[in-house]
Amino acid sequence: MSKTAATSKASRKNQTTIPARVRKALRIAKGDTLLWTINGDEVSIKIIGKVNVDWTKTSEMSLLEWTDKEEEVGL
């Protein structure tokens, strides 16, 4: 197993972005649930809930929900 390391900074609201190289290595996607475990001054992250979204289906459904009636009303 290869090691991947990266850095990020905490924002004013104590938020941080997971660096792209880490997201790619762990295959983290929008909506995934992460478990943060603290051991002294070290933190580990584990993906405990993977979201499987078929984006081709979601855009297809959005188009199916649109009707000419909504266009006429200006919605």
C-alpha positions in Angstrom: 0.0 0.0 0.0 1.4 3.4 -1.0 1.3 6.3 1.4 -0.4 9.6 0.4 0.1 12.8 2.3 -1.1 16.4 1.8 -1.8 19.5 3.8 -4.7 21.8 4.3 -5.5 24.8 6.5 -8.4 25.4 8.8 -10.7 28.3 7.8 -12.1 31.0 10.2 -15.0 28.6 10.8 -12.6 25.7 11.5 -13.4 24.0 8.3 -11.0 22.4 6.0 -11.0 20.8 2.5 -9.8 17.3 2.0 -7.0 17.6 -0.5 -7.7 16.3 -4.0 -4.9 13.7 -3.8 -6.4 12.3 -0.6 -10.0 12.3 -2.0 -8.8 10.4 -5.0 -6.7 7.9 -3.1 -9.7 7.1 -0.8 -12.3 7.6 -3.5 -14.2 10.0 -1.3 -17.3 11.4 -3.1 -19.9 14.0 -2.3 -22.3 12.7 0.3 -19.9 10.1 1.8 -19.9 9.8 5.6 -16.5 10.0 7.2 -15.6 8.7 10.7 -12.9 10.8 12.4 -11.0 9.0 15.2 -8.7 10.9 17.5 -5.8 9.2 19.2 -3.6 11.7 21.1 -2.6 14.3 18.6 -3.3 12.1 15.6 -6.5 11.7 13.6 -7.6 8.9 11.3 -10.4 9.1 8.8 -12.5 6.1 7.7 -15.3 6.1 5.1 -18.3 4.4 6.8 -21.0 5.3 4.4 -20.5 5.3 0.6 -23.1 7.1 -1.5 -23.6 5.4 -4.8 -25.2 7.9 -7.2 -25.7 7.3 -10.9 -25.5 10.8 -12.1 -26.7 9.9 -15.6 -30.0 8.7 -14.0 -30.4 11.9 -11.8 -30.1 14.2 -14.8 -32.4 12.0 -16.8 -35.0 12.2 -14.0 -34.7 16.0 -13.8 -35.5 16.3 -17.5 -38.5 14.0 -17.2 -39.9 16.1 -14.4 -39.9 19.3 -16.6 -43.1 20.0 -18.6 -44.2 22.6 -21.1 -46.8 23.8 -18.6 -44.0 25.0 -16.2 -42.4 26.9 -19.1 -45.6 28.7 -19.9 -46.1 29.8 -16.3 -42.4 30.9 -16.0 -41.4 28.5 -13.3 
